Amino acid sequence: MTAYRLFSALGSGGVPVEAAMSLIGLPYEIVEAPTWEGEAEKAKVAAINPLKQIPALVTPEGETITESAAILIWLADRFPEARLGPAIDAPTRAQFLRWMTFIPASIYSLFWVRDDPSRLGGPDPEVQARIKAATAERILDCWRMMESQLTPGRYLLGDELTVLDLYVTVVSRWGPRRVRFYEAAPRMSEVVKRVDADPRLAAFWPKRFPFFEGWERLGQQVG
Ligand SMILES: N[C@@H](CCC(=O)N[C@@H](CS)C(=O)NCC(=O)O)C(=O)O
């Protein structure tokens, strides 16, 4: 089988997609493009995604899929034998779609401004700091809301791991970081810790989103 090609980066929103492809057992290659590092990195993905964002997946048939949630849902549906998402007629399907949409719409989208607060706030460092603080609070509110609406089992939607668990495990590591996520969402925290420790991903996490000393409190440290 020709490999899937994923434009992604260490610790990025491409990581849950990589984790899903690893669990499915798909051959894939990564084009490393940490777009937040500047124009040269953005240029790598521009021809595939004019918004110059990762993740972007190119299938062996040559189709491009952008949007992390769309890619994850598509993978789960396309490879049902991997059991990474509820089937279209499964009782948890509606809640699966609900939360798979909530994460990018309400949380991930805030990183467009958090990664560079001058995009909305201009050059004033005080305004930028206010944007960072306000978006951190908003993200915590979103996690609290999700926590109040879910009754996790071993995983967020029951006893089977889905791409939603992979997605939340990665996004909850971004600002305002895991320690605050643990306070906001204690029951979901048990789930993401289980995914952090999943033996099937034991070799994957150190390569693509390493756990370093103090990682639950600190930003990503590469190299
Ligand atoms: N809605 C997109 C958001 C993707 C996104 O924001 N990706 C970040 C990296 S994690 C990015 O490429 N940022 C660069 C930019 O927005 O300029 C998705 O869910 O895939």
The ligand as an ORCA input file, in Angstrom:
! r2SCAN-3c Opt
* xyz 0 1
  N      -8.969     23.879     12.364
  C      -7.668     23.306     12.188
  C      -6.657     24.070     13.033
  C      -5.262     23.641     12.740
  C      -4.215     24.500     13.431
  O      -4.512     25.544     14.043
  N      -2.956     24.047     13.352
  C      -1.861     24.782     13.921
  C      -0.786     23.848     14.450
  S      -1.309     22.820     15.799
  C      -1.232     25.599     12.830
  O      -0.890     25.093     11.780
  N      -1.050     26.904     13.087
  C      -0.418     27.836     12.192
  C      -1.353     28.965     11.824
  O      -2.553     28.914     12.104
  O      -0.864     29.924     11.205
  C      -7.689     21.830     12.557
  O      -8.496     21.441     13.414
  O      -6.926     21.044     11.980
*
